Amino acid sequence: LFRLRDVSKVHIDQLMMDIVINTPTTDEELPISWQFRDGIIANIDKLAAEYLEEKNFKPLRIFIIGAPFVGKSTLATALARHYGLHYIHITPVLLEAYLRLALPIN
């Protein structure tokens, strides 16, 4: 990501819009190198990947094990709700895997 020290507010506003800018003009005016000339929408996957890499975001996965009836599911549900994660209970996962394996046998 580049720093915006030498770029005016007007140019920043223009860069934030999802429009294709006439690059010969902007190449002369702006002291930056272009990476996404086709606009934000056309490059959203690349932009998202760059953002995640720059912010060093890592996926959050939690595995909770313990004795029966100690509150694993309650804790897992609360953590999933708090962090905005998907709660995956092992029983349906194992059942689906079993059914997929059993289907070719029948």
N, CA, C and O atoms as a GROMACS GRO file, in nm:
protein
  424
    1LEU      N    1   0.084  -0.118   0.000
    1LEU     CA    2   0.000   0.000   0.000
    1LEU      C    3   0.088   0.124   0.000
    1LEU      O    4   0.194   0.125   0.063
    2PHE      N    5   0.046   0.226  -0.070
    2PHE     CA    6   0.126   0.346  -0.077
    2PHE      C    7   0.081   0.448   0.026
    2PHE      O    8  -0.032   0.443   0.074
    3ARG      N    9   0.170   0.539   0.059
    3ARG     CA   10   0.138   0.648   0.151
    3ARG      C   11   0.082   0.765   0.070
    3ARG      O   12   0.120   0.785  -0.045
    4LEU      N   13  -0.007   0.842   0.130
    4LEU     CA   14  -0.076   0.949   0.058
    4LEU      C   15  -0.021   1.087   0.093
    4LEU      O   16  -0.094   1.186   0.086
    5ARG      N   17   0.106   1.096   0.131
    5ARG     CA   18   0.163   1.226   0.170
    5ARG      C   19   0.156   1.330   0.059
    5ARG      O   20   0.116   1.444   0.083
    6ASP      N   21   0.194   1.290  -0.061
    6ASP     CA   22   0.207   1.385  -0.171
    6ASP      C   23   0.084   1.391  -0.261
    6ASP      O   24   0.090   1.446  -0.371
    7VAL      N   25  -0.027   1.335  -0.216
    7VAL     CA   26  -0.148   1.330  -0.298
    7VAL      C   27  -0.253   1.422  -0.237
    7VAL      O   28  -0.279   1.417  -0.116
    8SER      N   29  -0.314   1.506  -0.321
    8SER     CA   30  -0.412   1.602  -0.271
    8SER      C   31  -0.543   1.534  -0.233
    8SER      O   32  -0.569   1.420  -0.273
    9LYS      N   33  -0.625   1.604  -0.155
    9LYS     CA   34  -0.756   1.552  -0.111
    9LYS      C   35  -0.845   1.522  -0.232
    9LYS      O   36  -0.916   1.422  -0.233
   10VAL      N   37  -0.841   1.607  -0.333
   10VAL     CA   38  -0.923   1.587  -0.453
   10VAL      C   39  -0.883   1.457  -0.523
   10VAL      O   40  -0.968   1.379  -0.564
   11HIS      N   41  -0.752   1.434  -0.535
   11HIS     CA   42  -0.706   1.311  -0.599
   11HIS      C   43  -0.741   1.188  -0.516
   11HIS      O   44  -0.775   1.084  -0.571
   12ILE      N   45  -0.732   1.200  -0.385
   12ILE     CA   46  -0.770   1.088  -0.298
   12ILE      C   47  -0.917   1.054  -0.318
   12ILE      O   48  -0.953   0.937  -0.330
   13ASP      N   49  -1.003   1.158  -0.320
   13ASP     CA   50  -1.146   1.136  -0.342
   13ASP      C   51  -1.171   1.068  -0.477
   13ASP      O   52  -1.255   0.979  -0.487
   14GLN      N   53  -1.099   1.110  -0.580
   14GLN     CA   54  -1.115   1.049  -0.711
   14GLN      C   55  -1.071   0.903  -0.710
   14GLN      O   56  -1.134   0.818  -0.774
   15LEU      N   57  -0.964   0.874  -0.638
   15LEU     CA   58  -0.914   0.736  -0.632
   15LEU      C   59  -1.007   0.644  -0.555
   15LEU      O   60  -1.009   0.524  -0.580
   16MET      N   61  -1.085   0.698  -0.463
   16MET     CA   62  -1.174   0.617  -0.381
   16MET      C   63  -1.303   0.581  -0.454
   16MET      O   64  -1.376   0.492  -0.410
   17MET      N   65  -1.333   0.647  -0.565
   17MET     CA   66  -1.453   0.616  -0.642
   17MET      C   67  -1.424   0.495  -0.730
   17MET      O   68  -1.310   0.473  -0.771
   18ASP      N   69  -1.526   0.418  -0.760
   18ASP     CA   70  -1.508   0.303  -0.847
   18ASP      C   71  -1.534   0.345  -0.992
   18ASP      O   72  -1.636   0.311  -1.052
   19ILE      N   73  -1.439   0.419  -1.045
   19ILE     CA   74  -1.447   0.460  -1.185
   19ILE      C   75  -1.312   0.431  -1.249
   19ILE      O   76  -1.210   0.427  -1.182
   20VAL      N   77  -1.314   0.413  -1.378
   20VAL     CA   78  -1.188   0.398  -1.450
   20VAL      C   79  -1.140   0.538  -1.485
   20VAL      O   80  -1.208   0.612  -1.555
   21ILE      N   81  -1.023   0.572  -1.434
   21ILE     CA   82  -0.970   0.708  -1.450
   21ILE      C   83  -0.882   0.710  -1.575
   21ILE      O   84  -0.814   0.613  -1.607
   22ASN      N   85  -0.884   0.823  -1.644
   22ASN     CA   86  -0.799   0.841  -1.761
   22ASN      C   87  -0.654   0.838  -1.715
   22ASN      O   88  -0.602   0.939  -1.666
   23THR      N   89  -0.588   0.724  -1.729
   23THR     CA   90  -0.456   0.707  -1.670
   23THR      C   91  -0.344   0.792  -1.729
   23THR      O   92  -0.253   0.828  -1.655
   24PRO      N   93  -0.345   0.827  -1.859
   24PRO     CA   94  -0.235   0.914  -1.904
   24PRO      C   95  -0.232   1.046  -1.826
   24PRO      O   96  -0.124   1.096  -1.795
   25THR      N   97  -0.349   1.102  -1.796
   25THR     CA   98  -0.354   1.227  -1.720
   25THR      C   99  -0.311   1.204  -1.576
   25THR      O  100  -0.229   1.279  -1.523
   26THR      N  101  -0.366   1.102  -1.513
   26THR     CA  102  -0.333   1.078  -1.373
   26THR      C  103  -0.190   1.029  -1.355
   26THR      O  104  -0.129   1.056  -1.252
   27ASP      N  105  -0.134   0.959  -1.453
   27ASP     CA  106   0.006   0.916  -1.444
   27ASP      C  107   0.098   1.036  -1.435
   27ASP      O  108   0.200   1.032  -1.366
   28GLU      N  109   0.062   1.143  -1.504
   28GLU     CA  110   0.144   1.264  -1.500
   28GLU      C  111   0.126   1.339  -1.368
   28GLU      O  112   0.221   1.398  -1.318
   29GLU      N  113   0.004   1.337  -1.312
   29GLU     CA  114  -0.026   1.417  -1.194
   29GLU      C  115   0.006   1.349  -1.062
   29GLU      O  116   0.045   1.416  -0.966
   30LEU      N  117  -0.009   1.217  -1.055
   30LEU     CA  118   0.006   1.146  -0.928
   30LEU      C  119   0.139   1.071  -0.920
   30LEU      O  120   0.177   1.001  -1.014
   31PRO      N  121   0.209   1.085  -0.807
   31PRO     CA  122   0.337   1.016  -0.791
   31PRO      C  123   0.319   0.874  -0.738
   31PRO      O  124   0.379   0.837  -0.637
   32ILE      N  125   0.236   0.793  -0.807
   32ILE     CA  126   0.212   0.656  -0.761
   32ILE      C  127   0.223   0.561  -0.879
   32ILE      O  128   0.214   0.601  -0.995
   33SER      N  129   0.244   0.433  -0.848
   33SER     CA  130   0.240   0.331  -0.952
   33SER      C  131   0.106   0.257  -0.940
   33SER      O  132   0.063   0.224  -0.830
   34TRP      N  133   0.042   0.231  -1.053
   34TRP     CA  134  -0.090   0.170  -1.055
   34TRP      C  135  -0.081   0.020  -1.042
   34TRP      O  136   0.005  -0.043  -1.103
   35GLN      N  137  -0.171  -0.038  -0.963
   35GLN     CA  138  -0.179  -0.183  -0.951
   35GLN      C  139  -0.314  -0.235  -1.002
   35GLN      O  140  -0.321  -0.346  -1.054
   36PHE      N  141  -0.420  -0.156  -0.987
   36PHE     CA  142  -0.555  -0.200  -1.023
   36PHE      C  143  -0.618  -0.098  -1.117
   36PHE      O  144  -0.709  -0.025  -1.078
   37ARG      N  145  -0.570  -0.093  -1.239
   37ARG     CA  146  -0.617   0.007  -1.336
   37ARG      C  147  -0.764  -0.010  -1.374
   37ARG      O  148  -0.828   0.087  -1.415
   38ASP      N  149  -0.818  -0.131  -1.361
   38ASP     CA  150  -0.956  -0.157  -1.404
   38ASP      C  151  -1.061  -0.120  -1.301
   38ASP      O  152  -1.180  -0.138  -1.327
   39GLY      N  153  -1.022  -0.068  -1.186
   39GLY     CA  154  -1.118  -0.027  -1.084
   39GLY      C  155  -1.132  -0.128  -0.971
   39GLY      O  156  -1.079  -0.239  -0.978
   40ILE      N  157  -1.203  -0.088  -0.868
   40ILE     CA  158  -1.217  -0.167  -0.746
   40ILE      C  159  -1.298  -0.294  -0.772
   40ILE      O  160  -1.257  -0.403  -0.732
   41ILE      N  161  -1.412  -0.281  -0.837
   41ILE     CA  162  -1.502  -0.396  -0.855
   41ILE      C  163  -1.434  -0.507  -0.936
   41ILE      O  164  -1.446  -0.624  -0.901
   42ALA      N  165  -1.364  -0.471  -1.041
   42ALA     CA  166  -1.297  -0.571  -1.125
   42ALA      C  167  -1.184  -0.642  -1.051
   42ALA      O  168  -1.145  -0.753  -1.089
   43ASN      N  169  -1.131  -0.580  -0.948
   43ASN     CA  170  -1.017  -0.636  -0.876
   43ASN      C  171  -1.046  -0.664  -0.729
   43ASN      O  172  -0.954  -0.668  -0.647
   44ILE      N  173  -1.172  -0.683  -0.694
   44ILE     CA  174  -1.210  -0.695  -0.553
   44ILE      C  175  -1.142  -0.814  -0.486
   44ILE      O  176  -1.105  -0.805  -0.369
   45ASP      N  177  -1.126  -0.926  -0.557
   45ASP     CA  178  -1.060  -1.043  -0.497
   45ASP      C  179  -0.914  -1.013  -0.464
   45ASP      O  180  -0.866  -1.048  -0.356
   46LYS      N  181  -0.844  -0.949  -0.556
   46LYS     CA  182  -0.703  -0.913  -0.533
   46LYS      C  183  -0.692  -0.811  -0.419
   46LYS      O  184  -0.603  -0.821  -0.334
   47LEU      N  185  -0.784  -0.714  -0.418
   47LEU     CA  186  -0.782  -0.612  -0.312
   47LEU      C  187  -0.808  -0.674  -0.176
   47LEU      O  188  -0.741  -0.639  -0.078
   48ALA      N  189  -0.904  -0.764  -0.168
   48ALA     CA  190  -0.936  -0.829  -0.040
   48ALA      C  191  -0.817  -0.911   0.008
   48ALA      O  192  -0.784  -0.908   0.127
   49ALA      N  193  -0.753  -0.984  -0.083
   49ALA     CA  194  -0.635  -1.064  -0.045
   49ALA      C  195  -0.522  -0.975   0.003
   49ALA      O  196  -0.454  -1.007   0.101
   50GLU      N  197  -0.500  -0.863  -0.065
   50GLU     CA  198  -0.395  -0.769  -0.025
   50GLU      C  199  -0.426  -0.710   0.112
   50GLU      O  200  -0.336  -0.696   0.195
   51TYR      N  201  -0.551  -0.676   0.136
   51TYR     CA  202  -0.592  -0.619   0.265
   51TYR      C  203  -0.568  -0.719   0.378
   51TYR      O  204  -0.512  -0.684   0.482
   52LEU      N  205  -0.611  -0.844   0.357
   52LEU     CA  206  -0.592  -0.947   0.459
   52LEU      C  207  -0.444  -0.971   0.487
   52LEU      O  208  -0.404  -0.989   0.602
   53GLU      N  209  -0.364  -0.971   0.381
   53GLU     CA  210  -0.220  -0.992   0.399
   53GLU      C  211  -0.156  -0.874   0.471
   53GLU      O  212  -0.074  -0.893   0.561
   54GLU      N  213  -0.193  -0.753   0.434
   54GLU     CA  214  -0.136  -0.633   0.495
   54GLU      C  215  -0.172  -0.624   0.643
   54GLU      O  216  -0.088  -0.586   0.725
   55LYS      N  217  -0.296  -0.659   0.677
   55LYS     CA  218  -0.340  -0.654   0.817
   55LYS      C  219  -0.298  -0.778   0.895
   55LYS      O  220  -0.318  -0.785   1.016
   56ASN      N  221  -0.240  -0.876   0.824
   56ASN     CA  222  -0.195  -1.001   0.886
   56ASN      C  223  -0.309  -1.074   0.956
   56ASN      O  224  -0.291  -1.128   1.066
   57PHE      N  225  -0.426  -1.075   0.892
   57PHE     CA  226  -0.541  -1.146   0.948
   57PHE      C  227  -0.523  -1.296   0.928
   57PHE      O  228  -0.483  -1.342   0.821
   58LYS      N  229  -0.552  -1.370   1.029
   58LYS     CA  230  -0.547  -1.515   1.024
   58LYS      C  231  -0.685  -1.569   1.062
   58LYS      O  232  -0.752  -1.510   1.147
   59PRO      N  233  -0.728  -1.678   0.999
   59PRO     CA  234  -0.858  -1.735   1.037
   59PRO      C  235  -0.855  -1.784   1.181
   59PRO      O  236  -0.756  -1.840   1.227
   60LEU      N  237  -0.964  -1.762   1.252
   60LEU     CA  238  -0.974  -1.805   1.391
   60LEU      C  239  -1.050  -1.937   1.397
   60LEU      O  240  -1.166  -1.945   1.356
   61ARG      N  241  -0.982  -2.039   1.447
   61ARG     CA  242  -1.044  -2.170   1.464
   61ARG      C  243  -1.020  -2.215   1.606
   61ARG      O  244  -0.909  -2.203   1.658
   62ILE      N  245  -1.121  -2.267   1.669
   62ILE     CA  246  -1.111  -2.312   1.808
   62ILE      C  247  -1.166  -2.454   1.816
   62ILE      O  248  -1.272  -2.483   1.761
   63PHE      N  249  -1.094  -2.541   1.883
   63PHE     CA  250  -1.137  -2.679   1.903
   63PHE      C  251  -1.147  -2.701   2.053
   63PHE      O  252  -1.048  -2.685   2.124
   64ILE      N  253  -1.264  -2.738   2.101
   64ILE     CA  254  -1.287  -2.756   2.244
   64ILE      C  255  -1.315  -2.903   2.272
   64ILE      O  256  -1.406  -2.962   2.214
   65ILE      N  257  -1.236  -2.961   2.363
   65ILE     CA  258  -1.259  -3.100   2.404
   65ILE      C  259  -1.268  -3.105   2.556
   65ILE      O  260  -1.218  -3.017   2.626
   66GLY      N  261  -1.331  -3.207   2.604
   66GLY     CA  262  -1.344  -3.224   2.748
   66GLY      C  263  -1.437  -3.339   2.781
   66GLY      O  264  -1.494  -3.403   2.692
   67ALA      N  265  -1.451  -3.363   2.908
   67ALA     CA  266  -1.538  -3.470   2.956
   67ALA      C  267  -1.684  -3.438   2.924
   67ALA      O  268  -1.718  -3.322   2.899
   68PRO      N  269  -1.770  -3.539   2.924
   68PRO     CA  270  -1.913  -3.515   2.900
   68PRO      C  271  -1.974  -3.423   3.007
   68PRO      O  272  -1.937  -3.429   3.125
   69PHE      N  273  -2.065  -3.339   2.964
   69PHE     CA  274  -2.146  -3.253   3.052
   69PHE      C  275  -2.064  -3.152   3.133
   69PHE      O  276  -2.099  -3.122   3.247
   70VAL      N  277  -1.956  -3.099   3.074
   70VAL     CA  278  -1.880  -2.994   3.144
   70VAL      C  279  -1.904  -2.856   3.083
   70VAL      O  280  -1.851  -2.757   3.132
   71GLY      N  281  -1.986  -2.849   2.976
   71GLY     CA  282  -2.020  -2.720   2.917
   71GLY      C  283  -1.946  -2.686   2.789
   71GLY      O  284  -1.936  -2.568   2.753
   72LYS      N  285  -1.894  -2.786   2.720
   72LYS     CA  286  -1.820  -2.762   2.595
   72LYS      C  287  -1.909  -2.694   2.490
   72LYS      O  288  -1.870  -2.594   2.431
   73SER      N  289  -2.027  -2.748   2.469
   73SER     CA  290  -2.117  -2.692   2.368
   73SER      C  291  -2.163  -2.552   2.405
   73SER      O  292  -2.173  -2.465   2.319
   74THR      N  293  -2.191  -2.531   2.532
   74THR     CA  294  -2.232  -2.398   2.578
   74THR      C  295  -2.121  -2.297   2.556
   74THR      O  296  -2.146  -2.187   2.507
   75LEU      N  297  -1.998  -2.334   2.593
   75LEU     CA  298  -1.884  -2.246   2.573
   75LEU      C  299  -1.859  -2.221   2.425
   75LEU      O  300  -1.835  -2.107   2.384
   76ALA      N  301  -1.864  -2.327   2.344
   76ALA     CA  302  -1.841  -2.313   2.200
   76ALA      C  303  -1.945  -2.222   2.136
   76ALA      O  304  -1.911  -2.140   2.050
   77THR      N  305  -2.070  -2.237   2.175
   77THR     CA  306  -2.177  -2.152   2.121
   77THR      C  307  -2.154  -2.006   2.158
   77THR      O  308  -2.169  -1.917   2.075
   78ALA      N  309  -2.117  -1.982   2.283
   78ALA     CA  310  -2.092  -1.844   2.329
   78ALA      C  311  -1.972  -1.783   2.257
   78ALA      O  312  -1.977  -1.667   2.216
   79LEU      N  313  -1.865  -1.860   2.239
   79LEU     CA  314  -1.747  -1.810   2.168
   79LEU      C  315  -1.780  -1.781   2.021
   79LEU      O  316  -1.738  -1.678   1.967
   80ALA      N  317  -1.853  -1.871   1.958
   80ALA     CA  318  -1.891  -1.851   1.818
   80ALA      C  319  -1.975  -1.725   1.802
   80ALA      O  320  -1.953  -1.646   1.710
   81ARG      N  321  -2.069  -1.705   1.892
   81ARG     CA  322  -2.154  -1.586   1.887
   81ARG      C  323  -2.069  -1.460   1.908
   81ARG      O  324  -2.085  -1.361   1.837
   82HIS      N  325  -1.979  -1.464   2.007
   82HIS     CA  326  -1.896  -1.347   2.040
   82HIS      C  327  -1.804  -1.307   1.924
   82HIS      O  328  -1.791  -1.189   1.893
   83TYR      N  329  -1.739  -1.406   1.861
   83TYR     CA  330  -1.643  -1.377   1.755
   83TYR      C  331  -1.704  -1.378   1.616
   83TYR      O  332  -1.634  -1.356   1.517
   84GLY      N  333  -1.834  -1.405   1.605
   84GLY     CA  334  -1.899  -1.407   1.474
   84GLY      C  335  -1.852  -1.525   1.390
   84GLY      O  336  -1.840  -1.514   1.268
   85LEU      N  337  -1.827  -1.638   1.455
   85LEU     CA  338  -1.780  -1.759   1.386
   85LEU      C  339  -1.895  -1.856   1.364
   85LEU      O  340  -2.003  -1.842   1.423
   86HIS      N  341  -1.872  -1.955   1.280
   86HIS     CA  342  -1.968  -2.062   1.261
   86HIS      C  343  -1.947  -2.166   1.370
   86HIS      O  344  -1.833  -2.206   1.396
   87TYR      N  345  -2.054  -2.208   1.433
   87TYR     CA  346  -2.045  -2.314   1.534
   87TYR      C  347  -2.069  -2.446   1.463
   87TYR      O  348  -2.175  -2.466   1.403
   88ILE      N  349  -1.973  -2.535   1.471
   88ILE     CA  350  -1.985  -2.666   1.406
   88ILE      C  351  -1.981  -2.773   1.515
   88ILE      O  352  -1.878  -2.790   1.581
   89HIS      N  353  -2.090  -2.843   1.532
   89HIS     CA  354  -2.096  -2.952   1.630
   89HIS      C  355  -2.049  -3.079   1.561
   89HIS      O  356  -2.085  -3.104   1.446
   90ILE      N  357  -1.971  -3.159   1.629
   90ILE     CA  358  -1.906  -3.276   1.569
   90ILE      C  359  -2.004  -3.386   1.528
   90ILE      O  360  -1.979  -3.456   1.430
   91THR      N  361  -2.115  -3.403   1.600
   91THR     CA  362  -2.207  -3.513   1.570
   91THR      C  363  -2.263  -3.507   1.428
   91THR      O  364  -2.256  -3.608   1.358
   92PRO      N  365  -2.319  -3.394   1.382
   92PRO     CA  366  -2.368  -3.390   1.244
   92PRO      C  367  -2.256  -3.408   1.141
   92PRO      O  368  -2.278  -3.466   1.034
   93VAL      N  369  -2.136  -3.360   1.172
   93VAL     CA  370  -2.023  -3.375   1.080
   93VAL      C  371  -1.988  -3.523   1.064
   93VAL      O  372  -1.969  -3.572   0.953
   94LEU      N  373  -1.980  -3.593   1.177
   94LEU     CA  374  -1.949  -3.737   1.173
   94LEU      C  375  -2.060  -3.816   1.104
   94LEU      O  376  -2.031  -3.909   1.028
   95LEU      N  377  -2.186  -3.780   1.130
   95LEU     CA  378  -2.298  -3.849   1.066
   95LEU      C  379  -2.294  -3.830   0.914
   95LEU      O  380  -2.313  -3.926   0.840
   96GLU      N  381  -2.268  -3.708   0.869
   96GLU     CA  382  -2.261  -3.682   0.725
   96GLU      C  383  -2.145  -3.761   0.662
   96GLU      O  384  -2.161  -3.818   0.554
   97ALA      N  385  -2.030  -3.764   0.729
   97ALA     CA  386  -1.916  -3.840   0.677
   97ALA      C  387  -1.950  -3.988   0.669
   97ALA      O  388  -1.917  -4.055   0.571
   98TYR      N  389  -2.016  -4.039   0.772
   98TYR     CA  390  -2.056  -4.180   0.774
   98TYR      C  391  -2.151  -4.211   0.657
   98TYR      O  392  -2.134  -4.312   0.588
   99LEU      N  393  -2.250  -4.124   0.637
   99LEU     CA  394  -2.348  -4.147   0.530
   99LEU      C  395  -2.281  -4.141   0.392
   99LEU      O  396  -2.316  -4.219   0.304
  100ARG      N  397  -2.187  -4.050   0.374
  100ARG     CA  398  -2.116  -4.042   0.246
  100ARG      C  399  -2.034  -4.167   0.220
  100ARG      O  400  -2.023  -4.214   0.106
  101LEU      N  401  -1.975  -4.222   0.325
  101LEU     CA  402  -1.896  -4.344   0.309
  101LEU      C  403  -1.986  -4.466   0.290
  101LEU      O  404  -1.951  -4.557   0.215
  102ALA      N  405  -2.100  -4.467   0.356
  102ALA     CA  406  -2.191  -4.582   0.349
  102ALA      C  407  -2.266  -4.586   0.216
  102ALA      O  408  -2.302  -4.695   0.170
  103LEU      N  409  -2.290  -4.473   0.154
  103LEU     CA  410  -2.366  -4.466   0.029
  103LEU      C  411  -2.304  -4.552  -0.081
  103LEU      O  412  -2.376  -4.628  -0.145
  104PRO      N  413  -2.173  -4.542  -0.108
  104PRO     CA  414  -2.116  -4.627  -0.215
  104PRO      C  415  -2.124  -4.776  -0.184
  104PRO      O  416  -2.125  -4.858  -0.275
  105ILE      N  417  -2.128  -4.813  -0.057
  105ILE     CA  418  -2.134  -4.954  -0.018
  105ILE      C  419  -2.269  -5.013  -0.054
  105ILE      O  420  -2.277  -5.128  -0.098
  106ASN      N  421  -2.377  -4.935  -0.034
  106ASN     CA  422  -2.512  -4.982  -0.064
  106ASN      C  423  -2.527  -4.987  -0.212
  106ASN      O  424  -2.633  -5.024  -0.262
   0.00000   0.00000   0.00000
